[in-house]
C-alpha cells in the first residue's frame, strides 16, 4: 500500500539523486488559458521524465542481495530509461521490454544507459506475459511502470514538490493536471497533495481515444481502451487503469480531461516557444488541457505537469514547423 509515509521514505532515498524540477510560468500561456498557468517541468528531470523518481524509488527499495541479480521493466521508453539509470547507478543489470514502435530516441537512450532491450509487437504480444516469463527465468525483480507501491511512492515525490512550490507562489486552490497512462504519477501526486496541500485537486489528462482513466472515473469502474496503439502520445497509451492506482485516483481525483493529438503537438511548439522547454506529445497533454479546455477548469490558477521530453528530432521539428511562430 502506498501512503504519505511511503512517499516521504521515497523522498529521503531520492535526496541527492533526483532533481527538484522548477515550476514555470509564461504570460503568453496565461493569455491563452485565461488564467495563470504553472508548468511543473518534469521534462527536465534525469532521463528526461518523471519516471526516474519511480525507477530509483523501486530499485533502491529492493534488498541488496536480491537486487544484485538484476531488474526487469516493460515500457514504451520513459519508465525504461528511469529504471535503466537507477540500475546502472546501483551497479546491477537491467532488462527492458519495449514496443518495437517506440520512438527511436527512447530505445537508443535505454541501451546507452546499459540496459538490455527486448522489443515486442504491442498489437500482437502481451508485455506483461513476456516480462513475467523473463523475470522468472533469470531471477530478475520485475518493476512495473505504475502498479508498484514503490513506483507510486517515487512519483509522489513530485507531488511533495508541487505542494511546496504552490505555497511559495501563494497558490492554495487549483486544479493540478497530470498526464495519465496507468495512473502511477496521478496517484502519487494525489496522495501527496491530500496530505500536504488539500486545496489542490488532481485531474488526469489523456489523449482522445485512449481516455480509459477519464471513462473509469466517470463510471466508477475500470474501463478498457479499444485499441493498444494509434496515438502520438505513446508515453501514456495504456490498455486500462492500474489495479493499484485506480482506487487511489477514484477516491482523490476530479474528472478527467481529454485532448487531441493535434492539440498535444501544438502544445509541444508552444512549450518550446514560450517556456524554452522540450516536451514529447504524451508529456504535453496536461498543458494542452490547461490551454485548450479552460471552460472545464476551475480557479485563477492551474498547475500542469509536463511529464516528459523524450521526443524524436523529426517529430519535434515537424511540430515547430507546423505550429511555430
Phi, psi and omega per residue, in radians:
X1 nan 2.354 3.093
X2 -1.721 2.265 3.077
X3 -2.478 -3.091 -3.062
X4 -1.100 -0.592 3.116
X5 -1.094 -0.712 3.125
X6 -1.202 -0.644 3.089
X7 -1.124 -0.747 3.113
X8 -1.121 -0.651 3.089
X9 -1.149 -0.703 3.080
X10 -1.103 -0.692 3.112
X11 -1.060 -0.700 3.112
X12 -1.096 -0.760 -3.131
X13 -1.225 -0.516 -3.128
X14 -1.393 -0.290 -3.088
X15 -1.013 2.240 -3.114
X16 1.483 -0.050 -3.141
X17 -2.048 -0.874 3.085
X18 -1.558 2.792 3.098
X19 -1.605 2.585 2.934
X20 -1.524 1.775 -3.024
X21 -1.342 2.643 -3.056
X22 -1.364 2.812 2.996
X23 -1.877 1.924 -2.987
X24 -1.774 2.734 3.105
X25 -2.522 2.544 3.075
X26 -2.404 2.230 3.102
X27 -1.084 -0.460 3.105
X28 -1.145 -0.735 3.101
X29 -1.249 -0.609 3.069
X30 -1.007 -0.714 -3.121
X31 -1.123 -0.679 3.138
X32 -1.152 -0.773 -3.032
X33 -1.445 -0.363 -3.100
X34 1.347 0.325 3.088
X35 -2.823 2.999 3.091
X36 -1.300 2.234 -3.129
X37 -1.934 2.109 3.111
X38 -1.919 2.257 -3.044
X39 -1.980 1.998 3.060
X40 -1.411 1.860 -2.906
X41 -1.519 1.260 3.084
X42 -1.260 -0.164 3.005
X43 -1.136 -0.289 3.116
X44 -1.631 0.019 3.092
X45 -1.205 2.799 3.043
X46 -0.947 2.464 -3.048
X47 1.196 0.110 3.040
X48 1.418 0.256 3.081
X49 -2.840 2.899 3.096
X50 -1.066 -0.287 -3.008
X51 -1.101 -0.359 3.083
X52 -1.090 -0.577 -3.140
X53 -1.024 -0.934 -3.128
X54 -1.172 -0.637 3.124
X55 -1.094 -0.819 3.141
X56 -1.177 -0.730 3.132
X57 -0.995 -0.810 -3.093
X58 -1.226 -0.811 -3.108
X59 -1.126 -0.744 -3.093
X60 -1.221 -0.331 -3.126
X61 -1.497 -0.213 -3.116
X62 -1.329 2.435 3.066
X63 -0.956 2.262 -3.065
X64 -0.921 -0.646 -3.136
X65 -1.144 -0.636 3.104
X66 -1.346 -0.715 -3.103
X67 -1.068 -0.531 -3.077
X68 -1.031 -0.493 3.130
X69 -1.221 -0.414 3.116
X70 2.056 2.975 -3.126
X71 -2.224 2.797 3.126
X72 -2.366 2.492 3.084
X73 -2.510 2.726 2.968
X74 -2.115 2.419 -2.973
X75 -2.955 2.647 3.016
X76 -1.388 -0.132 3.021
X77 2.676 -0.725 -3.058
X78 -1.368 -0.786 3.024
X79 -1.086 -0.636 3.105
X80 -0.984 -0.856 -3.093
X81 -1.222 -0.659 3.115
X82 -1.089 -0.795 3.122
X83 -1.207 -0.701 -3.123
X84 -1.057 -0.778 -3.138
X85 -1.198 -0.716 3.113
X86 -1.079 -0.740 3.124
X87 -1.142 -0.755 3.132
X88 -1.027 -0.767 -3.097
X89 -1.295 -0.332 3.025
X90 -1.605 -0.061 3.100
X91 1.262 0.589 -3.135
X92 -2.197 2.723 3.136
X93 -1.207 2.679 3.057
X94 -2.384 2.324 3.035
X95 -2.028 2.226 -3.077
X96 -2.141 2.208 3.092
X97 -1.709 2.087 -3.046
X98 -2.223 2.558 3.071
X99 -1.161 2.489 -3.081
X100 -1.134 -0.348 3.130
X101 -1.690 0.223 3.074
X102 -1.117 2.631 3.091
X103 -0.930 2.367 -3.074
X104 -0.991 -0.629 -3.126
X105 -1.068 -0.602 -3.130
X106 -1.274 -0.709 3.096
X107 -1.115 -0.826 -3.115
X108 -1.112 -0.737 -3.126
X109 -1.136 -0.678 3.135
X110 -1.113 -0.761 3.084
X111 -1.122 -0.673 -3.129
X112 -1.119 -0.427 3.106
X113 -1.475 0.101 3.017
X114 1.670 0.054 -3.107
X115 -1.470 2.628 2.962
X116 -1.459 2.148 -3.096
X117 -1.829 2.235 3.067
X118 -2.031 2.126 -3.085
X119 -1.621 2.597 3.100
X120 -2.497 2.875 3.110
X121 -1.620 1.935 -3.034
X122 -1.211 -0.336 3.118
X123 -1.488 -0.336 -3.042
X124 -2.121 -0.285 -3.078
X125 -2.167 2.701 -3.128
X126 -1.793 2.003 -3.062
X127 -1.157 -0.571 -3.128
X128 -1.186 -0.688 3.102
X129 -1.149 -0.746 3.110
X130 -1.080 -0.797 -3.115
X131 -1.108 -0.767 -3.133
X132 -1.086 -0.687 -3.127
X133 -1.163 -0.770 -3.120
X134 -1.205 -0.693 3.128
X135 -1.053 -0.755 -3.141
X136 -1.176 -0.704 -3.100
X137 -1.157 -0.677 -3.026
X138 -1.819 -0.062 -3.121
X139 1.284 0.527 -3.107
X140 -1.567 2.669 3.048
X141 -1.579 2.108 -3.127
X142 -1.403 2.210 3.075
X143 -1.960 1.834 -3.093
X144 -1.271 2.650 -3.039
X145 -1.231 -0.396 3.120
X146 -2.568 -0.578 -3.120
X147 -1.499 1.051 3.126
X148 -2.525 2.157 -3.072
X149 -0.987 -0.651 -3.124
X150 -1.319 -0.551 3.049
X151 -1.142 -0.819 3.107
X152 -1.021 -0.731 3.133
X153 -1.103 -0.757 3.113
X154 -1.069 -0.754 3.098
X155 -1.130 -0.533 3.130
X156 -1.108 -0.364 3.101
X157 -1.125 -0.450 3.025
X158 -1.095 -0.676 3.107
X159 -1.154 -0.640 3.072
X160 -1.053 -0.726 3.129
X161 -1.174 -0.717 3.119
X162 -1.044 -0.746 3.127
X163 -1.056 -0.775 3.133
X164 -1.124 -0.789 -3.082
X165 -1.229 -0.620 3.075
X166 -1.081 -0.740 3.104
X167 -1.075 -0.727 3.125
X168 -1.043 -0.577 -3.122
X169 -1.692 0.104 3.111
X170 1.269 0.430 -3.127
X171 -1.644 1.994 -3.127
X172 -1.909 -0.457 3.137
X173 -2.272 2.197 3.100
X174 -3.004 2.692 2.922
X175 -1.439 2.372 3.071
X176 -1.922 1.931 -3.059
X177 -1.610 2.291 -3.043
X178 -2.270 2.213 3.020
X179 -1.064 2.264 -2.955
X180 -2.235 2.164 2.973
X181 -1.890 -1.659 3.073
X182 -1.380 -0.284 3.035
X183 1.782 0.152 -3.120
X184 -1.162 -0.828 3.097
X185 -1.135 -0.748 3.126
X186 -1.012 -0.826 -3.120
X187 -1.161 -0.769 -3.128
X188 -1.094 -0.785 3.120
X189 -1.132 -0.732 -3.123
X190 -1.065 -0.730 3.120
X191 -1.143 -0.734 3.140
X192 -1.125 -0.748 -3.113
X193 -1.245 -0.583 3.074
X194 -0.971 -0.678 -3.101
X195 -1.467 -0.739 -2.958
X196 -1.729 -0.492 -3.068
X197 -2.678 1.275 -3.024
X198 -1.125 -0.205 3.076
X199 -1.368 -0.142 3.101
X200 -1.718 2.140 -3.077
X201 -1.889 2.195 -3.140
X202 -1.403 2.427 3.047
X203 -2.348 2.113 -3.131
X204 -1.276 2.561 -3.125
X205 -2.236 2.382 -3.036
X206 -2.470 2.842 3.051
X207 -1.403 2.614 3.108
X208 -0.993 2.347 -3.130
X209 1.588 -0.217 3.126
X210 -2.331 0.759 -3.044
X211 -1.748 0.808 -3.088
X212 -1.083 -0.621 -3.141
X213 -1.232 -0.746 3.112
X214 -1.044 -0.770 3.137
X215 -1.200 -0.608 3.130
X216 -1.190 -0.733 3.100
X217 -1.106 -0.661 -3.136
X218 -1.186 -0.599 -3.077
X219 -1.646 -0.377 -3.084
X220 1.478 0.102 3.123
X221 -2.464 2.630 -3.096
X222 -1.109 2.235 3.126
X223 -1.893 2.749 -3.097
X224 -1.926 2.481 2.990
X225 -1.373 2.555 -3.131
X226 -1.285 -0.488 -3.102
X227 -2.097 2.756 3.105
X228 -1.848 -0.113 3.123
X229 -2.728 2.992 3.102
X230 2.182 0.119 3.072
X231 -2.113 2.579 3.054
X232 -1.273 -0.182 -3.140
X233 -1.528 0.972 -2.982
X234 -1.016 -0.526 -3.052
X235 -1.119 -0.400 -3.075
X236 -2.166 0.422 3.055
X237 -1.604 1.893 3.117
X238 -2.295 2.749 -3.065
X239 -1.268 -0.580 -3.050
X240 -2.870 2.735 3.088
X241 -1.049 2.672 -3.122
X242 -1.178 2.665 3.102
X243 -1.151 -0.649 3.124
X244 -1.453 -0.620 -3.025
X245 -1.379 -0.621 -3.024
X246 -1.105 -0.765 3.114
X247 -1.016 -0.636 3.092
X248 -1.148 -0.847 -3.099
X249 -1.191 -0.608 3.125
X250 -1.149 -0.546 3.140
X251 -1.419 -0.608 -2.926
X252 -1.933 -0.365 -2.988
X253 -1.603 2.659 2.948
X254 -1.433 -3.125 -3.111
X255 -1.003 2.555 3.117
X256 -1.304 2.781 3.108
X257 -2.109 2.545 -3.082
X258 -2.259 2.353 3.105
X259 -2.243 2.864 3.132
X260 -1.534 2.840 3.053
X261 -1.046 -0.671 3.132
X262 -1.092 -0.737 3.103
X263 -1.133 -0.669 3.090
X264 -1.109 -0.765 -3.130
X265 -1.175 -0.665 3.078
X266 -1.091 -0.629 3.132
X267 -1.199 -0.567 3.043
X268 -0.978 -0.795 3.128
X269 -1.187 -0.734 3.140
X270 -1.115 -0.706 -3.140
X271 -1.112 -0.673 3.119
X272 -1.237 -0.803 -3.070
X273 -1.217 -0.600 -3.026
X274 -1.800 -0.468 -3.123
X275 -2.031 -0.208 -3.102
X276 1.057 0.672 3.016
X277 -2.092 2.691 -3.136
X278 -1.820 2.158 3.110
X279 -2.084 2.598 2.902
X280 -1.558 2.784 -3.085
X281 -0.957 -0.787 3.134
X282 -1.110 -0.505 3.110
X283 -1.457 -0.119 -3.107
X284 -1.786 -0.076 -3.005
X285 -1.089 -0.701 -3.137
X286 -1.146 -0.767 3.094
X287 -1.130 -0.663 3.081
X288 -1.044 -0.715 3.107
X289 -1.125 -0.687 3.109
X290 -1.088 -0.650 -3.069
X291 -1.457 -0.650 -2.962
X292 -1.956 0.031 3.037
X293 -2.223 0.812 -3.032
X294 -1.135 -0.454 -3.047
X295 -1.306 -0.227 3.137
X296 -1.976 0.317 3.079
X297 -2.017 2.439 -3.070
X298 -1.838 2.607 2.983
X299 1.687 2.981 -3.125
X300 -1.460 -0.268 -3.137
X301 -2.218 2.612 2.978
X302 -2.439 2.421 3.111
X303 -1.938 2.189 3.132
X304 -2.049 2.255 3.120
X305 -1.557 2.018 3.078
X306 -1.525 1.695 -2.802
X307 -1.400 -0.413 -3.084
X308 -2.843 2.704 -3.109
X309 -2.295 0.447 -3.106
X310 -1.582 1.462 -3.065
X311 -2.041 2.436 3.060
X312 -1.105 2.526 -3.092
X313 -0.996 -0.744 -3.111
X314 -1.092 -0.745 3.125
X315 -1.167 -0.669 3.112
X316 -1.132 -0.787 3.108
X317 -1.078 -0.702 3.127
X318 -1.085 -0.703 3.123
X319 -1.106 -0.752 -3.122
X320 -1.197 -0.667 3.123
X321 -1.161 -0.719 -3.072
X322 -1.328 -0.669 -2.999
X323 -2.130 0.060 -3.125
X324 -1.187 2.862 -3.137
X325 -1.153 nan nan
